[in-house]
Amino acid sequence: MNNFDWHSDQITIKTPVTNTYRNTQNVRRFLIDSCGPGFKFDREFMAWVKNGKPKTMGEVAAEWLRRKQK
């Protein structure tokens, strides 16, 4: 999965966040589809995404939704 292309490969809820993760338009489209039109990146959230702990894109979407419910 290290060869995953964050610009063009299909992202699903099972896609692992790899060390090559990038905030691309493809990622933004996936997260808007998963979280709704109010999705936005912020520094604190991005630090969590890139913290090196194993996670999937489904978990990324769920975490964003959890943070917005506070």
PyMOL commands that set and color helices and strands:
alter all, ss='L'
color gray80, all
select helices_A, chain A and resi 25-35+43-49+57-68
alter helices_A, ss='H'
color red, helices_A
deselect
rebuild
show_as cartoon
